[in-house]
Amino acid sequence: ARFLVPLLRTGLPQVLSSQEKEEDLLSRAATASTALSLLNSECLGILCRLYSLPRDEQMLVEEGAVDVFVAYLELWLAVASGTAPGLFPSESSDSLVQGFGASLASIVLTLSSQMPNRELLVQAGGFPIILGALGLGASELPDAQRDQLAEALARLSPLPTTVPYLEAFPHLVTPLFRFMVAPPTQQQPRLMVLALRVFADVMETSPASRAHVLLVTGGTIQPLPFLLACLEPSSGANREEKGAKLFHTMRSLQRLATDEAVAWMLASLDGLPAVGRLLTLELPAPPVHDDRLENVQLMATETLGYMAFFGHAPCLRLERAAVARLLAQANFAHDERVTPEGAALSIWALALLATPQASSAGDDKSQRITHAEVETAAACVRGWAVNDAHGLDVLIACGLRTPDHLVLPMSATADILAVLTAATEQQPEAEAVLDQLVCKRVCTPVAALLEAVEPTIRVPALELLARLLPKHSWASNEPSVDEISGDHDHNHNQLGWVDENSDGDVPSERWSAIMMHLVEWMQVYARDLQASSLSELRKAYGCLSVLTAHLGLAAEFRRDKGPRGLMDLVAAALHHFGGKKLPSRPESLLLTRKESTSSDDATGEAAVKAVKTAERAKEDWLMQFETVLHVLRACRRIMTFSQASSDHALELHVPRALDNLVLLHDRRLLDEALRCMLHLAKLHGEKTELLFSSDRTIARLKALLQSESRPIQACVTPLLALMAAQMPTLPGLCG
């Protein structure tokens, strides 16, 4: 072998240089009539039998044989393709050309499996030369040599050494695709699988090559439509080859779909629904496993997720069976094959498909997807998911009650909450889903998520809790002192501390824990009311208002075992909203909106902007009114349950805030404010009966006495009577 390699090198034109350009090599080789001679062919034939031995592998490296072989491969390619037919002596025959091809193909195949010869093969420029050889016709390259070169290319394509080469020459995608669609490749399933495997390796490792795919698609070369066509059922191949074809095709599509521009182009193709149909393929029943098909479906799942992320969900045209498969891939309770990675991926894709995503902007306006189409597609997927036999159970198990052995990322919980909040947002879908969630008793795990650091978890958890709590049968209760008095232990179950008709498989709600989680959230995120989100405040105090209707929690307050610091938070909220210049009544906001849009110079865009601004202001004020209502109701109940809380309310100057809030003209707010005032006025007899005796408050109370609302009159009358009995000559009260 040490003799043959130098002999082969002498047959090359002058001295081979690693920096030599291809055209220079061929030009000088054309002047050497014996460049590809019978002697060289015999030398290659002998080396073909020797180089696979371990001791010869090292010798090939030491002698620089790889560069020699690549040079001969390049020269042979020039002859076989007709580029430089003069490289053979005139007396040579086609058999000599075929002999060179057979020996070189065998040598290249073996080099591609040897370390470090395969890296040297790439560095010497072997990748594009092998790719060029695969572009030859059947007469120039027999099937046996074509198969060997394709196998060698498949071994070289995933090497890290290949990546810089692909980045520098992304145009290699073009001959690679031509090899994929060539008739010899199409006629041999194994060759087709190798071609798809190489293409997938290139797509996964080379961003420049992926960009080149986008550049050439649309002309004579159509990689994306071809890849989608490869997903369709085919005949003429065995099951193993069909599975490998799907596997490597999805590897390419999975990676290409992560690019927004490619995703837009994929969305415009009719073959895109084939990706979703992969999820409808049935897996063999356990204990039989088809790992390749499972991986194909997981890659299809990720592709669907990215397409939905870029706003192309309507173009996927998913079927109900595909959504069921997404859920099955996360249903670890019924399938031992489910992995944490697969479950997280499926939940991520489902969340993107079930929640509307903004559509990316494309160049073709006719292909743009409307927001209504995105909404419809998301609602369809969402409906299939929550109405599936195991749908809600899977979502709850993966996001709310995840077992310890299934280590899922927190992002999976955020994805679950995104689906559940979307499913409980609009009627009539929301009502049915909320009823099911209440039956499955998820308030406790949802409340526990209020302590999450991530806003993507904490915020939707609060929103979902605010929707769930009012759906409980006791939410509209008005606990009285008589109901919560007596032996607490005797009434433990009767007070609703433990859920009735509790299913042993589903844990009962722990209302004290829910209250604790909520109060801890408020102590962190509702302490600085100026910086707090009004929407979150409304939801938090709405939850608090509902929880104070629970008899078990009322008993805890009665025994002074309620959460510490809660009355401080409530009082701070009353002072915050009582000190604001809220409109006297919500209806006045309509007048404000009309006045803001009636200006003579408010036309066109200015008028539209003014209307939107007024509407936003109205929504903000109405949200404040609703928040105040929740705060007042919670305050009244807590004071009613606990003498200590009532005394603390006096220390926190709650009556001062009530003096301001009673000026509002909303009947619900007035009812709660007046009931709070009456409770505090009766608290300590003569010491508190004149808490609300300011001229402004008395004038307001006298005006309310003339109102048509009997409940309001029923609150005002005893309050004025208390003050009149204490001080008949109180200014403003007489007459």
Protein Blocks (a to p, Z undefined) as FASTA:
>chain_A
ZZmmmmmmmmpghjadfkbcfklmmmmmmmmmklpcfklmmmmmmmmmmmmpmklmmmmm
mnommmmmmmmmmmmmmmmnomammlpcfkbcfklmmmmmmmmmmmmmmmmmpcfklmmm
mmnopmmmmmmmmmpcfklmcfklmmmmmmmmmmmmmpmklmmmmmmmmmlmmmmmmmmm
pmklmmmmklmmmmmmmmmmmmmmmmklmmmmmmmgopabcfklmmmmmmpccehiafkl
mmmmmmmmmmmmmmmmmpmklmmmmmmpmklmmmmmmmmpccdddfbdcfklmmmmmmmm
mmmmmmmmnopmmmnopafklmmmmmmmmmmmlomkbcfklmmmmmmmmmmmmpccdddd
dfblmlpccfklmmmmmmmmmmmmmmpmklmmmmmmmmmmccfklccdfklmmmmmmmmm
mmmmbccklmmmmmmmmmnopmlmmmmmmmpmblklmmmmmmmmmmmmmmpmklmpccdf
klmgcjfklmmmmnomacchiafklccddfklmmmmmmmmmmmmmmmmmlpcfklmmmmm
mmmmmmmmpmklmmmmmnopacehklmmmmmmmmmmmmpccdfbfklmmmmmmmmmmcfk
lghjlmmmmmmmmmmmmmmmmmmmmmmmmmmmmmmmmmmmpmklmmmmmmnommmmmmmm
mmpccfklmmmmmmmmmmmmmmnommlmmmmmcfklmmmmmmmmmpmblklmmmmmmmmm
mmmmmmmmlghkgZZ
